[in-house]
Amino acid sequence: MNINVPEYVKGHQLIEGKSVLITAAAGAGIGFAAATKAVEEGCRAIVISDIHEGRLQKSVDKLKEETGLQQVYGKVANVVVEDDVQTLIDFSDQTMDGVDILINNAGLGTSKLLIEMEDEEWDKVINVTLNGTMRMTRYMMKVMKKRGSGVIVNNASVLGWRAQKEQAHYAAAKAGVMALTRCAALEAADFGVRINAVAPSIVLHPMLRKSASEELLAELEAKEAYGRAAEAWEVANVMMFLASDYSSYMTGEILSCSSQRG
């Protein structure tokens, strides 16, 4: 069964007047979709970050052109480097007069059987996907604590719950993101900051197409109730809900964005 992709859902000003920071947002995946959605949902300013300077500038220009918002800023940063993390958050805080919403989207995935995996590949995926999310969350909590408000949305994965061959490193990292979200949320609640995560299933984007075979992609899509992968904007919609006041009583939650059977 294949359910057609629904019509694109227009914004409803869910985060009107808010400022947003998104990591790994210069591309064709969830990050840029979330940036576009944030503007459509009424954010007053946004900083998008990535490690690729050229691609980042193109994304900033594209976002300005497509949305009309001029308060779009780009900042090169690598979430595995603590100095980069602090510089990025400080830049965003100063440029936008405070960060209301952080979306931790940076992650790295490859496909490799555990028995064939070297420590270097394991460490790289863990460092970007889990440790990078931790670094951004840790420093942003310190900044938001001073203001007594803010929202952090982490990008996890259904692989934090489910098993899949050749994904031991990625699944372990995303399970870690889930646990990090729950524990950090308890700390952050003491000073008025909410932290939640979205756990997407299969989302077709360039990184996935590069790391997975067509046969595997077809197999994964066949397991979905709708018989298709999610569109990046469908995941971004869930992120906007978690970033908005509609989820004001939610913290430490992992919200599945999946239609997988079984």
C-alpha positions in Angstrom: 0.0 0.0 0.0 1.3 3.4 -0.9 -0.5 6.5 0.5 0.2 9.6 -1.5 2.2 12.4 0.1 -0.3 14.9 1.5 -0.4 18.5 0.4 2.2 20.7 2.0 0.8 22.1 5.3 1.1 25.9 5.5 2.3 27.6 8.7 -0.1 28.7 11.4 2.2 31.1 13.4 3.0 28.5 16.0 6.2 30.1 17.0 5.3 33.7 16.2 7.9 36.2 17.5 10.4 33.5 18.6 14.1 33.3 17.6 15.5 29.9 16.4 18.9 28.2 16.1 19.2 25.1 14.1 22.3 22.9 13.6 23.1 21.0 10.4 20.5 23.1 8.4 22.4 23.7 5.2 21.2 21.0 2.9 18.1 19.2 1.5 17.2 17.3 4.6 15.3 17.8 7.9 17.5 20.7 9.1 16.6 23.1 6.2 13.0 21.9 6.2 12.8 22.8 9.8 14.4 26.2 9.1 11.8 26.9 6.4 9.0 25.7 8.7 10.2 28.0 11.5 10.0 31.0 9.3 6.6 29.9 8.0 5.5 29.5 11.6 6.3 33.1 12.4 9.8 33.2 13.9 11.3 36.7 14.0 14.9 35.6 13.4 16.8 32.5 12.7 20.4 31.3 12.7 21.2 28.2 10.7 24.5 26.4 11.2 26.6 23.8 9.3 30.2 22.7 8.7 30.1 23.5 5.0 30.6 27.3 4.5 29.7 27.5 0.8 26.6 25.4 1.2 25.6 27.4 4.3 25.7 30.7 2.5 23.6 29.3 -0.3 21.1 28.1 2.2 20.9 31.4 3.9 20.3 33.2 0.6 17.7 30.6 -0.4 15.8 30.9 2.9 15.7 34.7 2.6 14.6 34.5 -1.0 11.9 31.9 -0.5 10.4 33.2 2.8 11.1 37.0 2.6 12.5 37.0 6.1 15.7 39.1 6.2 16.7 38.2 9.8 18.3 35.0 8.5 21.9 34.4 9.6 24.5 31.7 9.0 27.3 30.5 11.2 29.8 27.8 10.4 30.3 25.5 13.4 31.2 21.9 14.1 29.3 20.4 17.0 32.2 18.1 17.9 34.3 21.1 18.8 33.4 22.8 22.1 34.8 26.2 21.1 32.6 26.1 18.0 29.6 25.2 20.0 30.0 28.1 22.5 30.9 30.6 19.7 27.8 29.5 17.7 25.4 29.8 20.7 26.9 33.1 21.9 26.7 34.5 18.3 23.1 33.5 18.1 22.2 34.8 21.5 23.7 38.2 20.7 22.6 38.5 17.1 19.0 37.6 17.9 18.8 39.2 21.3 18.3 35.8 22.9 17.6 32.2 21.6 14.1 31.0 22.3 14.3 27.7 20.4 17.3 25.4 19.7 16.8 22.5 17.3 19.6 20.0 17.5 19.6 18.4 14.1 23.3 17.5 13.6 23.9 13.8 13.2 26.0 11.3 11.2 25.0 7.9 9.9 26.8 5.2 8.0 26.0 1.5 7.2 28.4 -1.2 8.5 28.1 -4.5 10.2 29.3 -4.3 13.8 31.7 -7.2 13.3 33.4 -5.3 10.5 33.4 -1.8 12.1 36.5 -0.1 13.2 36.7 2.0 16.4 37.2 5.1 14.3 33.8 4.8 12.5 32.0 4.0 15.7 33.6 7.0 17.5 32.8 9.4 14.6 29.1 8.6 14.6 28.8 8.7 18.4 30.8 12.0 18.6 28.7 13.9 16.1 25.3 12.4 16.8 25.3 12.0 20.6 28.2 14.0 21.9 27.4 16.9 19.6 23.8 17.0 20.8 25.1 16.9 24.4 27.5 19.8 23.8 24.9 22.0 22.2 22.3 21.1 24.9 24.7 21.6 27.8 25.8 25.1 26.8 22.4 26.2 25.6 21.0 25.2 29.0 23.4 27.5 30.7 22.4 30.4 28.4 18.7 29.7 28.7 18.9 29.3 32.5 19.9 33.0 32.8 16.7 34.0 30.9 14.5 31.5 32.7 12.9 30.2 29.5 13.5 28.4 26.2 12.9 25.2 24.3 15.3 22.6 23.0 14.2 20.0 20.4 16.5 17.1 19.7 16.4 14.9 16.5 16.5 11.3 17.6 15.4 8.3 15.6 13.1 5.2 15.9 16.3 3.3 15.7 16.8 4.3 19.3 14.0 1.8 20.0 14.2 -0.6 17.1 16.9 -2.9 15.8 18.3 -2.7 12.2 21.4 -4.5 10.8 24.4 -2.3 10.0 23.1 0.4 12.3 24.6 -0.5 15.8 26.6 2.7 16.0 23.8 5.0 14.8 21.1 3.3 16.9 23.3 3.5 20.0 23.9 7.2 19.4 20.2 7.9 18.9 19.2 5.9 22.0 21.7 8.0 23.8 20.0 11.2 22.5 16.8 9.9 23.9 18.2 9.3 27.3 20.0 12.6 27.2 16.7 14.3 26.4 14.9 12.7 29.3 17.6 13.4 31.9 18.4 17.0 30.7 14.7 17.8 30.7 14.5 17.1 34.5 17.4 19.5 35.2 16.1 22.2 32.8 12.6 22.1 34.3 14.0 23.7 37.4 14.6 26.9 35.4 11.7 26.9 33.0 13.3 25.3 29.9 11.6 22.4 28.1 13.6 19.7 26.2 11.9 17.1 24.0 12.9 15.0 21.0 11.3 13.8 17.7 12.1 10.2 16.6 11.6 9.9 12.8 11.5 6.7 10.9 12.7 6.7 7.3 13.1 10.1 5.7 14.4 10.2 2.2 17.2 12.8 2.0 20.7 12.9 0.4 22.6 11.4 3.3 20.3 8.4 3.5 20.4 7.9 -0.3 24.2 8.0 -0.1 24.6 5.5 2.7 21.8 3.0 1.8 21.2 0.8 -1.2 18.1 1.1 -3.3 17.1 -2.4 -2.2 17.4 -1.4 1.5 15.4 1.8 0.9 12.6 -0.2 -0.8 12.6 -2.7 2.0 12.3 0.0 4.7 9.6 1.8 2.9 7.6 -1.4 2.5 7.6 -1.7 6.3 5.9 1.6 6.7 2.1 1.7 7.2 1.8 4.2 4.4 4.3 2.4 2.1 6.5 5.4 1.8 9.1 7.4 3.5 8.3 10.6 5.4 8.9 13.9 3.7 11.4 16.1 5.6 8.7 18.8 6.1 6.5 16.2 7.8 9.2 15.7 10.5 9.7 19.5 10.7 6.0 19.9 11.5 6.4 17.8 14.5 9.5 19.7 15.6 7.5 23.0 15.3 4.8 21.5 17.6 7.4 20.6 20.2 9.0 24.0 19.8 5.6 25.8 20.3 3.5 26.6 23.3 1.1 23.9 22.1 3.4 21.4 23.9 3.8 23.6 27.0 3.3 20.8 29.4 5.6 18.3 27.6 9.2 17.8 28.6 11.5 14.8 28.5 9.3 13.2 25.9 10.3 11.4 22.7 7.7 11.8 20.1 7.7 9.2 17.4 7.2 10.4 13.8 6.7 7.0 12.2 4.1 4.8 10.5 6.1 1.5 10.7 4.1 -1.7 11.1 4.6 -3.9 14.1 
